[in-house]
């Protein structure tokens, strides 16, 4: 019997339920139709079981590499009222309870992605079999959307793998691969994907494994109220330490799971439904779901999905083996691109290789890769002092010193050694891409590819275009960025490109506030209270004062007074304080880069006067110039849409995701209020630094928002 989304087959009294029927999509989701069909299928099965015509059920997928990627986020976003959300969740519970309550064995066969509602469905089965494929990942990632698992996950998962493991998975939303899933008891067996269905049939009627003595003891201990209270107390302390109390979902998850740990299914699921409904209606969850859709949008090129026909980039090369070059070489090696790493001396090459090696070593330490994989990937990086092997390269990423004449000379030499179809890119953070390509024979195959430091941790990459670049090359680099698991934004050339341009007034205003007598601790506290991952003082230490001076001079030279820094920044550099790189910035740092106490020596360079300014006013002074500069970037066509800016500031600057992005935050505050506050600061503080853009003024005049 065929449905639109589900293939239902009956073979030898075994019901096979196949997801992804009649679909060309790469991911299966539990949308409204699939859930409806799932209920109809199991109503049929329930009747057939009563007549003893069905003796077992096997759930599987017809889509390679995906079991179920969870509930369709569009379905959640379409639910507007409390009653509508609650009713939908309760309907889901009814379906899943019906599956769980069938008096016949049920097996879920998982190959590939199994997320959210997909895993919750699998938890209703007696056994879960997973494939050994590298693509097989299990997770309950709802917390990342400001939600909690709403189809029984908070109730069933702790009963399958224990409260501590369940808390870890649900509170972090982290992925679990096949072998780990079996170790923790989430999966019963791991097989080759080709054998999953065959083994499911043989496993269907085999008896459940007996619990080990240690597992029996653990279950007995977990039944003790005092033990459960201790576990949840410690988990709550950990959540508050990590989130600073900004995020609602983890705390609600703890509340629901603690209550559910000592009650029956009906009560536990009722608490889950109420918790899910409350979170789904929150502004925070709406903001996080907004970001989810923005990220999904980055996976398309000009609103169209990336096509497989885009030429594959198989081998890469890095010019410049410093810290950044070594990080990029690691990225290429980690993605099987066997990179060449070129510099002018062996000492520089050793530094670059060491940088890549340190990142791989951390992965081994965290058990994300084996020692053998580390050695294989590290050895795939080929250090070189010349261009003799560059004919084999598809992509070159330049990461030499930030001097335009040097970069131009490097590119002029490079062109003699690469194929005509090789793409050449620059990892510059501030130099004009348009100017850099002036001397190239084939500027159409050149563009900017700006990574953020450290490359292994920062997900963003800016793809910077110019007037002569080929659209096919831009499309290729967009597809490549996605392939190496980066979040790409495509921006036009301009001073500071996008992210550094928006960051500049934030850092500039930080130094002006120091001039007025604010302490760096005062500024850092205010911005941490806003939700940023680090304060502006700590951020300047990370960037490096010398780098900040260089970038600020480039941007000030082109954008003028609104991006001007106080002379205090130059004085700090002249006094020998460079930030974390020489262990002396606003804070001291040890050799391992750990922040120590405040730097009293640097403090003496700042004006010795009291600055009585409210925390909220500090936040306005630092955040409003970023919003204003973002509107200037839209006005200058650096970015085509607010979504590009919000992705950039979230993944490049760490703007708090729960606020939805810089311009989503502006919408939520109200553009009328943003404009009024800017005008007030324009009068009271600086007519240059706070002058609202014409773009923003026009938006307010026409009653527009960034996101309609």
C-alpha positions as MATLAB code, in Angstrom:
seq = 'XXXXXXXXXXXXXXXXXXXXXXXXXXXXXXXXXXXXXXXXXXXXXXXXXXXXXXXXXXXXXXXXXXXXXXXXXXXXXXXXXXXXXXXXXXXXXXXXXXXXXXXXXXXXXXXXXXXXXXXXXXXXXXXXXXXXXXXXXXXXXXXXXXXXXXXXXXXXXXXXXXXXXXXXXXXXXXXXXXXXXXXXXXXXXXXXXXXXXXXXXXXXXXXXXXXXXXXXXXXXXXXXXXXXXXXXXXXXXXXXXXXXXXXXXXXXXXXXXXXXXXXXXXXXXXXXXXXXXXXXXXXXXXXXXXXXXXXXXXXXXXXXXXXXXXXXXXXXXXXXXXXXXXXXXXXXXXXXXXXXXXXXXXXXXXXXXXXXXXXXXXXXXXXXXXXXXXXXXXXXXXXXXXXXXXXXXXXXXXXXXXXXXXXXXXXXXXXXXXXXXXXXXXXXXXXXXXXXXXXXXXXXXXXXXXXXXXXXXXXXXXXXXXXXXXXXXXXXXXXXXXXXXXXXXXXXXXXXXXXXXXXXXXXXXXXXXXXXXXXXXXXXXXXXXXXXXXXXXXXXXXXXXXXXXXXXXXXXXXXXXXXXXXXXXXXXXXXXXXXXXXXXXXXXXXXXXXXXXXXXXXXXXXXXXXXXXXXXXXXXXXXXXXXXXXXXXXXXXXXXXXXXXXXXXXXXXXXXXXXXXXXXXXXXXXXXXXXXXXXXXXXXXXXXXXXXXXXXXXXXXXXXXXXX';
ca = [
       0.000    0.000    0.000;
       1.436    3.344   -1.034;
       0.975    6.712    0.536;
       2.399    9.994   -0.780;
       5.330   10.120    1.659;
       5.536    6.605    3.111;
       5.989    3.215    1.483;
       4.086    0.539    3.421;
       4.907   -3.072    2.565;
       3.884   -6.344    4.191;
       6.291   -9.266    3.737;
       6.093  -12.533    5.671;
       3.864  -10.876    8.277;
       6.434   -8.109    8.795;
       5.358   -4.515    8.135;
       8.058   -2.403    6.476;
       7.598    1.384    6.821;
       9.834    3.282    4.377;
      10.294    7.061    4.646;
      11.159    9.259    1.669;
       8.853    7.462   -0.759;
       8.334    9.257   -4.062;
      10.721   12.061   -3.031;
      13.760   13.584   -4.745;
      14.831   15.511   -1.636;
      18.057   14.624    0.167;
      16.472   14.908    3.604;
      13.289   13.327    4.957;
      11.355   15.358    7.504;
       8.265   14.814    9.594;
       5.979   17.337    7.957;
       2.217   17.492    8.469;
       1.451   14.996    5.674;
       4.086   12.487    6.823;
       2.758   12.573   10.387;
      -0.799   12.093    9.106;
       0.273    9.132    6.979;
       2.281    7.682    9.873;
      -0.857    7.675   12.021;
      -2.905    6.082    9.231;
      -0.270    3.394    8.647;
      -0.117    2.401   12.303;
      -3.892    2.410   12.649;
      -3.882   -0.199    9.861;
      -1.058   -2.126   11.538;
      -2.839   -2.049   14.906;
      -5.907   -3.736   13.367;
      -3.749   -6.268   11.525;
      -1.893   -7.111   14.749;
      -5.199   -7.862   16.445;
      -5.957  -10.295   13.620;
      -2.428  -11.753   13.943;
      -1.648  -10.824   10.343;
       1.390   -8.754   11.373;
       4.004  -10.007   13.825;
       6.678   -7.281   13.574;
       7.478   -3.788   12.268;
      10.651   -2.456   10.644;
      11.102    1.281   10.143;
      13.635    2.321    7.505;
      14.351    4.968    4.883;
      14.321    4.957    1.105;
      16.540    8.048    1.035;
      20.297    7.268    1.098;
      22.062    8.933    4.011;
      18.938   10.078    5.847;
      16.503    8.270    8.118;
      14.544   11.323    9.324;
      16.025   14.808    9.841;
      13.356   15.742   12.378;
      10.128   17.688   12.356;
       9.800   20.252    9.563;
      10.729   23.617   11.130;
       8.221   25.297    8.833;
       5.475   23.273   10.520;
       6.532   24.558   13.948;
       6.751   28.152   12.707;
       3.298   27.925   11.140;
       1.704   27.280   14.533;
       0.713   30.635   15.981;
      -1.418   30.117   19.091;
      -0.829   28.254   22.348;
      -3.822   26.006   21.707;
      -2.645   25.174   18.167;
       0.868   24.241   19.299;
      -0.345   22.184   22.244;
      -2.869   20.323   20.102;
      -0.229   19.484   17.472;
       2.257   18.208   20.068;
      -0.419   16.095   21.753;
      -1.392   14.615   18.380;
       2.251   13.665   17.872;
       2.324   12.043   21.302;
      -0.780   10.041   20.450;
       0.834    8.677   17.268;
       4.134    7.804   18.964;
       2.392    6.226   21.971;
       0.339    4.059   19.592;
       3.563    2.827   17.978;
       5.245    2.172   21.315;
       2.205    0.321   22.688;
       1.939   -2.203   19.829;
       2.312   -5.688   21.327;
       4.725   -6.804   18.612;
       8.487   -6.177   18.223;
       9.549   -3.029   16.401;
      12.989   -2.224   14.964;
      14.278    1.097   13.597;
      16.990    0.833   10.914;
      19.006    4.051   10.814;
      21.419    4.919    8.045;
      22.566    8.538    7.896;
      20.922   11.504    9.578;
      18.520   10.781   12.425;
      17.630   13.995   14.224;
      14.952   15.355   16.517;
      11.584   13.754   15.826;
      13.341   11.066   13.790;
      15.259    9.865   16.840;
      12.172   10.264   19.026;
      10.332    7.955   16.629;
      13.164    5.418   16.834;
      12.923    5.547   20.643;
       9.384    4.120   20.431;
      10.884    0.927   18.983;
      12.207   -2.056   20.904;
      15.516   -2.020   19.061;
      17.558    0.555   17.151;
      20.053   -0.654   14.550;
      22.443    1.844   12.974;
      24.772    1.722   10.009;
      28.516    2.112   10.428;
      28.531    4.858    7.780;
      30.404    8.081    8.598;
      27.198    9.909    7.669;
      25.186    8.246   10.426;
      24.525   10.722   13.242;
      21.865   10.690   15.933;
      20.849   13.826   17.857;
      18.116   15.762   19.590;
      19.174   19.285   18.524;
      15.984   21.150   19.524;
      17.818   23.185   22.175;
      19.654   24.979   19.348;
      16.290   26.282   18.182;
      15.279   27.389   21.653;
      12.997   24.348   22.003;
      12.917   20.995   23.766;
      12.230   17.586   22.189;
       8.456   17.523   21.821;
       7.673   14.000   20.658;
       8.603   12.084   23.789;
      12.383   12.577   23.774;
      12.560   14.086   27.262;
      10.702   11.073   28.656;
      11.959    8.109   26.597;
      15.650    8.945   26.138;
      16.545    8.939   29.887;
      14.833    5.584   30.259;
      16.899    4.151   27.420;
      20.388    5.546   28.133;
      20.145    6.903   31.675;
      19.612   10.414   32.969;
      23.245   11.696   32.766;
      23.732   10.624   29.123;
      20.277   11.892   28.167;
      20.928   15.272   29.788;
      24.204   15.590   27.901;
      22.582   14.850   24.534;
      19.478   16.990   24.998;
      21.158   19.999   26.653;
      23.930   20.230   24.057;
      22.059   18.989   20.984;
      25.324   17.273   20.021;
      25.678   14.561   17.384;
      26.329   10.941   18.319;
      27.948    8.615   15.806;
      27.252    4.924   15.427;
      29.892    3.352   17.695;
      29.316    5.834   20.495;
      25.553    5.313   20.160;
      26.069    1.606   20.780;
      28.444    2.203   23.696;
      25.902    4.376   25.498;
      23.008    2.004   24.752;
      21.226    4.296   22.315;
      21.790    1.794   19.495;
      21.588   -1.960   19.943;
      23.832   -2.980   17.055;
      25.982   -1.461   14.297;
      26.033   -3.031   10.823;
      27.125   -2.189    7.292;
      24.350   -0.128    5.721;
      23.821   -2.766    3.021;
      22.942   -5.322    5.716;
      20.666   -3.198    7.885;
      17.331   -4.513    6.633;
      18.550   -8.103    6.514;
      19.857   -7.913   10.096;
      16.692   -6.112   11.248;
      14.649   -9.115   10.212;
      16.891  -11.503   12.155;
      17.024   -9.168   15.172;
      13.270   -8.567   15.220;
      12.352  -11.656   17.180;
      15.587  -12.222   19.097;
      15.358  -11.594   22.815;
      16.588   -8.349   24.294;
      20.094   -8.363   25.723;
      20.354   -8.884   29.437;
      21.532   -5.859   31.359;
      25.007   -6.077   32.848;
      25.266   -6.084   36.612;
      26.671   -2.531   36.504;
      23.711   -1.396   34.394;
      21.211   -2.970   36.795;
      22.977   -1.241   39.695;
      22.919    2.082   37.839;
      19.171    1.815   37.231;
      18.612    1.060   40.913;
      20.676    4.084   41.931;
      18.813    6.361   39.525;
      15.535    5.445   41.186;
      16.745    7.159   44.346;
      15.197   10.626   44.621;
      18.225   12.113   46.351;
      20.526   10.916   43.532;
      18.272   12.367   40.831;
      18.055   15.674   42.682;
      21.848   15.840   42.917;
      22.272   15.118   39.182;
      19.793   17.790   38.140;
      21.277   20.309   40.600;
      24.747   19.842   39.100;
      23.353   19.975   35.564;
      21.544   23.242   36.353;
      24.753   24.769   37.768;
      26.649   23.728   34.632;
      23.989   25.191   32.325;
      23.989   28.528   34.148;
      27.783   28.677   34.019;
      27.865   28.018   30.263;
      24.875   30.100   29.169;
      25.052   32.846   31.810;
      21.304   32.405   32.101;
      20.636   33.969   28.676;
      19.000   30.888   27.161;
      15.554   29.722   28.290;
      15.440   26.279   26.647;
      18.150   24.462   28.682;
      16.517   25.492   31.968;
      13.080   24.438   30.765;
      14.540   21.108   29.573;
      15.958   20.479   33.043;
      12.635   21.316   34.655;
      10.663   19.017   32.339;
      13.130   16.124   32.561;
      13.411   16.305   36.337;
       9.637   16.231   36.692;
       9.374   13.428   34.109;
      11.974   11.278   35.876;
       9.564   10.411   38.678;
       6.184   10.123   36.973;
       4.315    7.932   34.497;
       4.305    8.432   30.720;
       1.020   10.322   30.582;
       2.156   12.902   33.125;
       5.697   13.127   31.739;
       4.502   13.758   28.202;
       1.969   16.318   29.419;
       4.788   18.267   31.060;
       6.848   17.948   27.871;
       3.962   19.272   25.746;
       3.439   22.247   28.068;
       7.178   23.033   28.077;
       7.460   22.780   24.303;
       4.454   25.076   23.835;
       5.856   27.706   26.172;
       9.223   27.732   24.414;
       7.773   27.691   20.892;
       5.874   30.907   21.656;
       8.945   32.679   23.088;
      10.708   35.489   21.257;
      13.992   33.688   21.830;
      12.946   30.525   19.999;
      11.544   32.614   17.152;
      14.917   34.359   16.872;
      16.845   31.079   16.884;
      14.536   29.565   14.275;
      15.026   32.741   12.238;
      18.777   32.045   12.307;
      18.163   28.439   11.260;
      16.424   29.665    8.106;
      19.191   32.221    7.472;
      21.808   29.459    7.658;
      19.750   27.303    5.313;
      19.699   30.279    2.955;
      23.519   30.345    2.820;
      23.372   26.875    1.270;
      21.822   28.353   -1.860;
      23.425   30.479   -4.541;
      21.120   33.345   -5.531;
      18.174   31.447   -4.021;
      19.001   28.326   -6.051;
      20.410   25.118   -4.503;
      24.074   24.421   -5.235;
      24.179   22.117   -8.230;
      26.311   18.988   -8.422;
      27.484   20.160  -11.830;
      29.702   22.789  -10.184;
      33.284   21.732  -10.811;
      34.817   19.864   -7.904;
      37.923   21.417   -6.344;
      40.167   18.512   -5.423;
      43.603   19.927   -4.619;
      44.577   23.144   -2.874;
      47.610   25.243   -2.054;
      48.363   27.898    0.553;
      50.819   30.748    0.053;
      52.180   31.941    3.378;
      52.738   29.530    6.251;
      52.036   31.696    9.260;
      49.365   31.032   11.866;
      46.569   31.781    9.401;
      48.231   29.874    6.557;
      48.749   26.849    8.793;
      45.097   26.980    9.810;
      43.972   27.071    6.182;
      46.345   24.209    5.325;
      44.706   22.224    8.139;
      41.267   22.922    6.632;
      42.372   21.707    3.196;
      44.071   18.602    4.617;
      41.099   17.781    6.824;
      38.941   17.809    3.682;
      41.271   15.493    1.708;
      42.682   18.218   -0.586;
      46.365   17.229   -0.051;
      47.498   20.868    0.083;
      50.800   22.409   -0.882;
      52.077   24.867    1.739;
      54.543   27.396    0.320;
      56.720   29.984    1.999;
      60.141   31.525    1.466;
      62.004   29.745    4.285;
      61.912   26.484    6.227;
      61.275   28.176    9.579;
      57.980   29.612    8.292;
      56.976   26.232    6.865;
      57.650   24.549   10.195;
      55.437   27.135   11.902;
      52.595   26.447    9.469;
      52.937   22.667    9.803;
      53.010   23.003   13.572;
      49.811   25.047   13.490;
      48.010   22.373   11.448;
      49.419   19.597   13.633;
      48.208   21.247   16.846;
      44.635   21.369   15.534;
      44.726   17.711   14.447;
      46.200   16.744   17.834;
      43.262   18.336   19.642;
      40.880   16.273   17.496;
      42.739   13.095   18.476;
      42.638   14.104   22.145;
      38.868   14.620   21.919;
      38.544   11.269   20.086;
      37.131   12.953   16.979;
      39.781   11.182   14.902;
      42.252    8.355   15.332;
      46.008    8.755   15.542;
      46.254    7.015   12.163;
      43.868    9.522   10.554;
      45.838   12.383   12.091;
      49.125   11.123   10.690;
      47.625   10.496    7.258;
      46.074   13.961    7.004;
      49.088   15.765    8.465;
      51.402   14.001    5.990;
      49.120   15.070    3.130;
      50.353   18.666    3.627;
      53.372   19.121    1.364;
      55.697   21.965    2.414;
      57.551   23.633   -0.452;
      59.838   26.580   -1.148;
      58.965   26.800   -4.856;
      56.087   26.487   -7.331;
      57.215   23.272   -9.020;
      54.055   21.273   -8.180;
      51.472   24.029   -8.595;
      50.226   22.774  -11.985;
      48.230   20.136  -10.110;
      46.381   22.691   -7.978;
      42.704   23.668   -8.425;
      42.600   26.363   -5.731;
      45.273   28.686   -4.317;
      44.661   30.639   -1.103;
      47.130   33.446   -0.413;
      47.795   34.321    3.237;
      50.980   36.421    3.185;
      51.641   39.686    5.030;
      48.985   42.428    4.610;
      50.926   44.564    2.116;
      49.337   45.126   -1.270;
      52.607   45.446   -3.217;
      53.887   42.159   -1.786;
      50.612   40.397   -2.561;
      50.592   41.719   -6.132;
      54.157   40.516   -6.640;
      53.228   37.057   -5.306;
      50.237   36.801   -7.657;
      52.250   37.965  -10.664;
      54.779   35.194  -10.033;
      52.126   32.605   -9.198;
      50.269   33.019  -12.501;
      53.229   31.548  -14.355;
      52.954   28.259  -12.467;
      49.235   27.441  -12.223;
      46.783   26.116  -14.776;
      44.449   28.542  -16.539;
      41.419   27.064  -14.784;
      42.935   27.260  -11.290;
      41.151   29.667   -8.941;
      43.315   32.195   -7.087;
      42.106   33.768   -3.860;
      43.357   36.126   -1.165;
      42.699   35.767    2.549;
      43.195   39.489    3.121;
      41.215   41.098    5.922;
      41.227   44.676    4.617;
      43.041   45.218    1.302;
      40.835   45.984   -1.718;
      40.223   42.933   -3.888;
      39.516   45.229   -6.844;
      42.962   46.828   -6.546;
      44.715   43.564   -5.837;
      43.639   42.016   -9.134;
      44.749   44.974  -11.303;
      47.946   43.306  -12.510;
      46.529   39.829  -13.054;
      46.392   38.332  -16.542;
      43.092   36.622  -15.697;
      41.306   38.649  -12.987;
      38.064   36.771  -13.678;
      39.392   33.723  -11.760;
      40.447   35.770   -8.715;
      38.452   36.750   -5.610;
      38.714   37.272   -1.855;
      38.292   34.367    0.537;
      38.411   35.818    4.034;
      38.646   33.265    6.847;
      38.422   34.165   10.508;
      40.960   33.177   13.132;
      41.222   30.456   14.347;
      40.168   28.743   11.128;
      39.281   25.450   12.822;
      36.802   27.136   15.189;
      35.339   30.062   13.256;
      32.644   28.833   10.826;
      32.346   31.963    8.683;
      34.080   32.702    5.392;
      33.532   35.879    3.382;
      33.602   35.398   -0.394;
      34.520   38.832   -1.759;
      33.674   39.658   -5.336;
      34.840   42.440   -7.661;
      33.834   43.905  -11.011;
      35.827   41.475  -13.171;
      35.217   38.150  -11.405;
      33.418   35.348  -13.248;
      30.087   34.321  -11.756;
      31.035   30.696  -12.334;
      34.093   31.174  -10.102;
      31.953   32.748   -7.366;
      29.526   29.833   -7.612;
      32.413   27.343   -7.421;
      33.833   28.959   -4.297;
      30.404   29.062   -2.668;
      29.965   25.328   -3.316;
      33.494   24.636   -2.065;
      32.951   26.588    1.158;
      29.881   24.474    1.895;
      31.797   21.297    1.056;
      34.467   22.119    3.681;
      31.673   22.801    6.213;
      32.035   26.566    6.351;
      29.196   29.092    6.415;
      29.718   31.347    3.371;
      28.472   34.865    2.776;
      28.999   36.578   -0.572;
      29.847   40.275   -0.305;
      31.099   42.985   -2.626;
      34.496   44.624   -2.294;
      34.724   47.602    0.027;
      36.710   48.902    3.006;
      36.908   46.135    5.603;
      34.520   44.079    3.443;
      31.500   43.360    5.672;
      32.361   41.885    9.078;
      35.447   43.976    9.837;
      33.630   47.072    8.626;
      30.804   46.497   11.119;
      33.284   45.595   13.869;
      35.332   48.788   13.408;
      32.881   51.297   14.968;
      32.326   48.875   17.875;
      36.056   48.810   18.639;
      36.450   52.509   17.861;
      33.731   53.482   20.343;
      35.373   51.190   22.919;
      38.535   53.292   22.792;
      36.564   56.549   22.909;
      34.776   55.324   26.036;
      38.162   54.528   27.581;
      39.187   58.099   26.759;
      36.144   59.297   28.686;
      37.294   57.415   31.766;
      35.429   54.099   31.512;
      37.442   51.120   32.708;
      37.946   48.121   30.447;
      36.298   45.945   33.128;
      33.244   48.214   33.011;
      32.990   47.906   29.213;
      33.560   44.163   29.193;
      30.906   43.602   31.863;
      28.347   45.638   29.918;
      28.860   43.728   26.671;
      28.955   40.336   28.394;
      25.636   41.294   29.996;
      24.297   41.979   26.496;
      25.163   38.393   25.570;
      28.371   38.725   23.536;
      30.901   35.914   24.133;
      33.620   38.386   25.155;
      33.882   42.055   26.003;
      35.441   44.648   23.665;
      38.638   44.850   25.728;
      39.185   41.117   25.540;
      38.266   41.186   21.839;
      40.901   43.864   21.134;
      43.433   41.662   22.926;
      42.447   38.741   20.656;
      42.576   40.822   17.461;
      45.867   42.483   18.407;
      46.252   46.239   18.847;
      48.666   46.514   15.916;
      46.197   44.723   13.638;
      43.385   46.953   14.916;
      45.463   50.040   14.107;
      46.204   48.782   10.588;
      42.596   47.863    9.779;
      41.238   51.042   11.363;
      43.574   53.195    9.262;
      42.466   51.439    6.064;
      38.774   51.817    6.900;
      39.094   55.367    8.273;
      40.947   56.389    5.115;
      37.930   55.378    3.022;
      34.909   55.861    5.280;
      35.996   58.961    7.170;
      35.283   60.374   10.615;
      32.612   57.926   11.754;
      35.265   55.188   11.844;
      38.053   57.254   13.409;
      39.884   55.799   16.398;
      41.173   57.792   19.337;
      44.954   58.330   19.496;
      44.881   56.192   22.634;
      45.001   53.060   20.466;
      48.250   54.220   18.801;
      49.706   55.094   22.213;
      48.981   51.590   23.461;
      50.830   50.037   20.493;
      53.776   52.427   20.868;
      54.046   51.404   24.533;
      54.584   47.801   23.384;
      51.202   46.350   24.239;
      49.976   44.199   21.353;
      47.406   42.030   23.114;
      47.345   38.280   23.514;
      50.083   37.744   20.921;
      52.760   39.192   23.250;
      50.841   38.297   26.432;
      50.202   41.969   27.271;
      46.957   43.689   26.399;
      44.190   44.989   28.597;
      44.772   41.685   30.382;
      47.867   39.571   30.947;
      48.085   36.097   29.386;
      50.271   33.089   30.103;
      52.172   31.053   27.490;
      49.100   28.872   26.886;
      46.976   31.961   26.142;
      44.971   31.791   29.367;
      43.720   35.158   30.576;
      45.279   36.313   33.841;
      44.654   39.566   35.713;
      44.125   43.123   34.497;
      47.184   44.902   33.043;
      47.752   47.811   35.422;
      50.589   49.176   33.249;
      48.282   49.651   30.255;
      45.629   51.069   32.561;
      47.987   53.964   33.339;
      47.846   55.018   29.672;
      44.105   55.613   29.976;
      42.763   58.877   31.438;
      42.552   58.740   35.220;
      39.010   59.973   35.667;
      35.721   58.540   36.799;
      33.102   57.699   34.187;
      29.633   57.258   35.637;
      27.702   55.759   32.761;
      24.915   53.210   33.042;
      25.415   49.720   31.643;
      22.520   50.152   29.217;
      24.083   53.376   27.910;
      27.416   51.617   27.340;
      25.576   48.938   25.358;
      23.894   51.602   23.225;
      27.203   53.378   22.592;
      28.756   50.132   21.346;
      25.896   48.336   19.587;
      24.144   51.248   17.824;
      27.208   52.189   15.704;
      27.318   48.568   14.471;
      23.668   48.739   13.429;
      24.254   52.095   11.769;
      27.335   50.833    9.896;
      25.383   47.780    8.770;
      22.853   50.107    7.146;
      25.698   51.998    5.462;
      26.930   48.631    4.128;
      23.470   47.970    2.676;
      23.396   51.495    1.282;
      26.791   50.927   -0.401;
      25.685   47.515   -1.764;
      28.414   45.644    0.142;
      25.690   43.214    1.171;
      22.459   42.659   -0.715;
      20.265   41.728    2.239;
      20.039   42.014    6.023;
      20.378   38.224    6.232;
      23.971   38.412    4.930;
      24.825   40.905    7.658;
      23.192   38.886   10.417;
      24.953   35.670    9.396;
      28.229   37.630    9.272;
      27.953   39.146   12.748;
      26.694   35.942   14.387;
      29.296   33.585   12.926;
      32.111   36.108   12.497;
      31.748   38.282   15.604;
      29.749   36.119   17.998;
      26.729   38.424   18.138;
      24.330   36.652   20.559;
      22.211   34.200   18.542;
      19.287   34.443   20.956;
      18.843   38.050   19.741;
      18.356   36.794   16.177;
      21.175   38.795   14.560;
      22.166   42.465   14.558;
      19.426   43.697   12.240;
      16.801   41.283   13.552;
      17.587   42.765   16.975;
      17.103   46.245   15.503;
      13.705   45.179   14.146;
      12.730   43.780   17.553;
      13.767   46.977   19.342;
      12.025   49.064   16.679;
      13.768   51.102   13.975;
      12.042   54.250   15.219;
      13.727   53.724   18.598;
      17.100   52.921   16.989;
      16.974   56.102   14.901;
      15.903   58.255   17.855;
      18.742   56.892   20.031;
      21.293   57.511   17.278;
      20.107   61.087   16.852;
      20.347   61.651   20.601;
      23.930   60.327   20.651;
      24.710   62.381   17.549;
      23.890   65.508   19.576;
      25.275   64.466   22.960;
      28.393   62.480   22.030;
      29.598   62.868   18.417;
      28.013   64.293   15.284;
      30.382   62.165   13.202;
      30.288   58.769   14.871;
      26.523   58.575   15.391;
      25.145   60.273   12.294;
      22.356   57.962   11.046;
      22.669   56.660    7.506;
      20.234   57.891    4.885;
      19.289   54.247    4.356;
      18.087   53.926    7.952;
      16.273   57.259    7.841;
      14.473   56.231    4.648;
      13.440   52.901    6.174;
      11.888   54.637    9.161;
      10.219   57.239    6.934;
       8.600   54.472    4.880;
       7.742   52.365    7.969;
       9.906   49.437    6.792;
      11.738   46.713    8.705;
      14.750   44.615    7.685;
      12.592   41.486    7.868;
       8.971   41.978    6.860;
];
